[in-house]
Amino acid sequence: MDAKGKPAGGRGGRSSGVAGGVWLREPRAHRDALTLDRIVATAVDLLDADGVAGLTMRRLADRLSVAPPTLYWHVKTKDDVLDLAVDAIFAEVPVPSGPWRGAVRALVLAWRATMLRHPWSPPLLGRPALGPNVLERTEFLQGALASAGFTGAHLAAATHGLANFVIGSALTQSTWHSAEVLAAARDHLRTRADAYPTLAANDHLADQDWDALFERGLDHFLTGLAGGR
């Protein structure tokens, strides 16, 4: 352990205290009643309440009623906690069944709904994601697309396209959720209608059924995929 009471390194002395590193280390034996599941569940609660900026290792330890060194027996860094929390919420996404198009649609809709319940999560989905819940659903998505005939670069493009679409949508909605922000943006466009005539004429920032808008876009995406096989 280092001078602060933290474990000094990863397996074989190799440091992996970076985003995604938690999945590349073997779990450590521990000598207390604290469990990793409890740490992760508490971290998700803190993230839901205060976002990524509000999660610190000291706050997490305080919420768990343990000293910080005890917490470090289970997780090395805040990055570990974030990676584990992201994977934990993916367990809320049901793995569907049935023909590829309906199954992919159901998976993507459930994925988006989960991110919106946990609005801190979309910005974190660019991190290395190697947890079992993420991998199981990614495997399902690629398997469903492969069953539809996508292979090679076409399979990669379809997978990344769907992932980027749903993450981008959730990120946009979680960022623009404030009525004050929406009103200010609409005023900004209205006063600059000469410069942005199309944006001003098609007010997509008006009271919007975000769910219906996303589903319409997803159906366009899936129709394009079906026609391009």
RODO-2510 file (C-alpha; in nm, 4 decimals, decimal comma):
residues 229
     n   res          X          Y          Z
     1     m     0,0000     0,0000     0,0000
     2     d     0,1137     0,3565    -0,0557
     3     a     0,1483     0,6319     0,2043
     4     k    -0,2235     0,7069     0,1841
     5     g    -0,3218     0,3483     0,2527
     6     k    -0,4168     0,2694    -0,1105
     7     p    -0,3160    -0,0514    -0,2865
     8     a     0,0109     0,0198    -0,4655
     9     g    -0,0464    -0,1512    -0,7980
    10     g    -0,2377    -0,3966    -1,0090
    11     r    -0,1761    -0,7625    -1,0796
    12     g     0,1941    -0,8405    -1,0992
    13     g     0,2805    -0,4840    -0,9957
    14     r     0,1338    -0,3429    -1,3166
    15     s    -0,0629    -0,0230    -1,2690
    16     s    -0,4041    -0,0155    -1,4338
    17     g    -0,5587     0,2791    -1,2512
    18     v    -0,7169     0,4135    -1,5675
    19     a    -1,0623     0,4080    -1,7220
    20     g    -1,1473     0,0470    -1,7997
    21     g    -0,8637    -0,0865    -1,5860
    22     v    -1,0974    -0,2454    -1,3346
    23     w    -1,1927    -0,5103    -1,5902
    24     l    -0,8288    -0,6061    -1,6494
    25     r    -0,7414    -0,6891    -1,2887
    26     e    -0,8291    -0,9912    -1,0813
    27     p    -1,0517    -0,9074    -0,7824
    28     r    -0,8641    -0,8723    -0,4547
    29     a    -0,9378    -1,0766    -0,1473
    30     h    -1,0802    -0,8598     0,1284
    31     r    -1,1153    -0,8887     0,5020
    32     d    -1,4217    -0,6827     0,5825
    33     a    -1,7982    -0,7051     0,5474
    34     l    -1,8108    -0,4441     0,2729
    35     t    -1,9041    -0,5912    -0,0649
    36     l    -1,8361    -0,4650    -0,4149
    37     d    -2,2083    -0,4840    -0,4946
    38     r    -2,2847    -0,2517    -0,2035
    39     i    -2,0131    -0,0087    -0,3121
    40     v    -2,1473     0,0019    -0,6670
    41     a    -2,5122     0,0395    -0,5626
    42     t    -2,4193     0,3269    -0,3310
    43     a    -2,2113     0,4883    -0,6045
    44     v    -2,5046     0,4715    -0,8467
    45     d    -2,7258     0,6410    -0,5877
    46     l    -2,4687     0,9194    -0,5435
    47     l    -2,4284     0,9613    -0,9183
    48     d    -2,8064     0,9800    -0,9661
    49     a    -2,8259     1,2482    -0,6990
    50     d    -2,5183     1,4605    -0,7712
    51     g    -2,3624     1,3501    -1,1007
    52     v    -2,0024     1,2583    -1,1707
    53     a    -1,8647     1,5771    -1,0146
    54     g    -2,0448     1,4965    -0,6898
    55     l    -1,8926     1,1505    -0,6568
    56     t    -1,5662     1,1409    -0,4643
    57     m    -1,4018     0,8482    -0,2938
    58     r    -1,4324     1,0238     0,0425
    59     r    -1,8058     1,0901    -0,0053
    60     l    -1,8561     0,7302    -0,1145
    61     a    -1,6694     0,6024     0,1917
    62     d    -1,8721     0,8320     0,4179
    63     r    -2,1989     0,7106     0,2660
    64     l    -2,0857     0,3514     0,3260
    65     s    -1,9782     0,4356     0,6846
    66     v    -1,6268     0,3074     0,6254
    67     a    -1,2820     0,4661     0,6281
    68     p    -1,1391     0,5448     0,2821
    69     p    -0,8589     0,2834     0,3159
    70     t    -1,1269     0,0146     0,3535
    71     l    -1,2863     0,1282     0,0270
    72     y    -0,9501     0,1056    -0,1496
    73     w    -0,9294    -0,2655    -0,0781
    74     h    -1,2094    -0,3079    -0,3313
    75     v    -1,1529    -0,0306    -0,5879
    76     k    -0,8344     0,1540    -0,6766
    77     t    -0,9689     0,4824    -0,8109
    78     k    -1,2792     0,6816    -0,8967
    79     d    -1,2366     0,5504    -1,2521
    80     d    -1,2941     0,1988    -1,1191
    81     v    -1,6136     0,3125    -0,9492
    82     l    -1,7431     0,4839    -1,2641
    83     d    -1,6706     0,1804    -1,4816
    84     l    -1,8475    -0,0487    -1,2355
    85     a    -2,1446     0,1877    -1,2061
    86     v    -2,1885     0,2085    -1,5844
    87     d    -2,1851    -0,1689    -1,6128
    88     a    -2,4284    -0,2028    -1,3227
    89     i    -2,6957     0,0135    -1,4852
    90     f    -2,6689    -0,1897    -1,8064
    91     a    -2,8190    -0,4774    -1,6072
    92     e    -3,1448    -0,2777    -1,6233
    93     v    -3,1561    -0,3227    -2,0029
    94     p    -3,3551    -0,6402    -2,0829
    95     v    -3,2107    -0,8689    -2,3473
    96     p    -3,4991    -0,9162    -2,5948
    97     s    -3,5792    -1,1947    -2,8369
    98     g    -3,7459    -1,2384    -3,1740
    99     p    -3,6651    -1,1258    -3,5300
   100     w    -3,3609    -0,9001    -3,5618
   101     r    -3,5312    -0,5694    -3,6351
   102     g    -3,7804    -0,5823    -3,3475
   103     a    -3,5178    -0,7158    -3,1094
   104     v    -3,2661    -0,4446    -3,1976
   105     r    -3,5360    -0,1794    -3,1667
   106     a    -3,6379    -0,3068    -2,8213
   107     l    -3,2770    -0,3190    -2,7018
   108     v    -3,1971     0,0340    -2,8199
   109     l    -3,5161     0,1798    -2,6692
   110     a    -3,4459     0,0136    -2,3341
   111     w    -3,0846     0,1294    -2,3473
   112     r    -3,1939     0,4888    -2,4023
   113     a    -3,4517     0,4707    -2,1226
   114     t    -3,1834     0,3427    -1,8842
   115     m    -2,9460     0,6261    -1,9724
   116     l    -3,2201     0,8824    -1,9162
   117     r    -3,2917     0,7344    -1,5722
   118     h    -2,9217     0,7824    -1,5008
   119     p    -2,8367     1,1053    -1,6856
   120     w    -2,4734     1,0995    -1,5690
   121     s    -2,4101     0,7906    -1,7806
   122     p    -2,4154     0,9044    -2,1483
   123     p    -2,0914     1,1065    -2,1266
   124     l    -1,9169     0,8023    -1,9738
   125     l    -2,0019     0,5630    -2,2555
   126     g    -1,6941     0,6597    -2,4516
   127     r    -1,4863     0,4823    -2,1865
   128     p    -1,3540     0,1269    -2,2357
   129     a    -1,6594    -0,0901    -2,1646
   130     l    -1,5592    -0,4467    -2,0822
   131     g    -1,7981    -0,5300    -1,7994
   132     p    -2,0197    -0,8384    -1,8265
   133     n    -2,3498    -0,6512    -1,8567
   134     v    -2,2214    -0,4232    -2,1341
   135     l    -2,0560    -0,7108    -2,3187
   136     e    -2,3658    -0,9321    -2,2989
   137     r    -2,5836    -0,6635    -2,4592
   138     t    -2,3207    -0,5694    -2,7163
   139     e    -2,2870    -0,9361    -2,8061
   140     f    -2,6639    -0,9560    -2,8455
   141     l    -2,6730    -0,6461    -3,0677
   142     q    -2,3974    -0,7710    -3,2948
   143     g    -2,5458    -1,1195    -3,3015
   144     a    -2,8857    -0,9842    -3,4046
   145     l    -2,7308    -0,7751    -3,6815
   146     a    -2,5157    -1,0686    -3,7941
   147     s    -2,8283    -1,2852    -3,8158
   148     a    -2,9709    -1,0237    -4,0536
   149     g    -2,6745    -1,0721    -4,2861
   150     f    -2,4376    -0,7938    -4,1797
   151     t    -2,0706    -0,8901    -4,1834
   152     g    -1,7313    -0,7244    -4,1649
   153     a    -1,7248    -0,3482    -4,2058
   154     h    -2,1029    -0,3412    -4,2625
   155     l    -2,1582    -0,5071    -3,9246
   156     a    -1,9182    -0,2649    -3,7549
   157     a    -2,0833     0,0368    -3,9197
   158     a    -2,4330    -0,0776    -3,8197
   159     t    -2,3271    -0,1455    -3,4604
   160     h    -2,1404     0,1821    -3,4165
   161     g    -2,4134     0,3764    -3,5933
   162     l    -2,6848     0,2488    -3,3597
   163     a    -2,4665     0,2970    -3,0503
   164     n    -2,3710     0,6515    -3,1489
   165     f    -2,7319     0,7362    -3,2305
   166     v    -2,8722     0,6247    -2,8964
   167     i    -2,5867     0,7662    -2,6863
   168     g    -2,6010     1,0978    -2,8713
   169     s    -2,9767     1,1206    -2,8285
   170     a    -2,9588     1,0499    -2,4550
   171     l    -2,6713     1,2927    -2,4113
   172     t    -2,8586     1,5673    -2,5941
   173     q    -3,1789     1,5133    -2,3989
   174     s    -3,0060     1,4964    -2,0613
   175     t    -2,8175     1,8171    -2,1443
   176     w    -3,1188     2,0096    -2,2785
   177     h    -3,3664     1,9044    -2,0107
   178     s    -3,3833     2,2523    -1,8564
   179     a    -3,6854     2,4581    -1,9692
   180     e    -3,4786     2,7707    -1,9112
   181     v    -3,2055     2,6497    -2,1469
   182     l    -3,4596     2,5543    -2,4131
   183     a    -3,6324     2,8926    -2,3939
   184     a    -3,3024     3,0791    -2,4218
   185     a    -3,1989     2,8715    -2,7236
   186     r    -3,5304     2,9334    -2,8995
   187     d    -3,5017     3,3093    -2,8392
   188     h    -3,1463     3,3002    -2,9738
   189     l    -3,2629     3,1407    -3,3001
   190     r    -3,5697     3,3622    -3,3388
   191     t    -3,3619     3,6788    -3,3141
   192     r    -3,1221     3,5421    -3,5759
   193     a    -3,3751     3,4089    -3,8235
   194     d    -3,2030     3,5832    -4,1137
   195     a    -2,8834     3,3906    -4,0475
   196     y    -3,0528     3,0590    -3,9634
   197     p    -3,3825     3,0563    -4,1590
   198     t    -3,4298     2,6793    -4,1631
   199     l    -3,3601     2,6404    -3,7925
   200     a    -3,5922     2,9282    -3,7082
   201     a    -3,8713     2,7987    -3,9322
   202     n    -3,8518     2,4435    -3,7991
   203     d    -3,8545     2,4918    -3,4258
   204     h    -3,7339     2,1551    -3,3008
   205     l    -3,6787     2,3079    -2,9571
   206     a    -4,0514     2,3621    -2,9067
   207     d    -4,2418     2,1385    -2,6675
   208     q    -4,1222     1,8092    -2,8010
   209     d    -4,2210     1,4497    -2,7461
   210     w    -3,8602     1,3353    -2,7176
   211     d    -3,9558     0,9674    -2,6994
   212     a    -4,1637     0,9811    -3,0179
   213     l    -3,8938     1,1807    -3,1951
   214     f    -3,6291     0,9244    -3,1036
   215     e    -3,8471     0,6315    -3,2082
   216     r    -3,9140     0,7952    -3,5458
   217     g    -3,5422     0,8434    -3,6014
   218     l    -3,4673     0,4874    -3,4917
   219     d    -3,7263     0,3498    -3,7329
   220     h    -3,5677     0,5509    -4,0160
   221     f    -3,2303     0,4076    -3,9167
   222     l    -3,3577     0,0491    -3,9073
   223     t    -3,5402     0,0879    -4,2374
   224     g    -3,2139     0,2071    -4,3914
   225     l    -3,0291    -0,0906    -4,2472
   226     a    -3,2933    -0,3332    -4,3732
   227     g    -3,2699    -0,1902    -4,7236
   228     g    -2,8918    -0,1875    -4,7302
   229     r    -2,8225    -0,5490    -4,6503
***
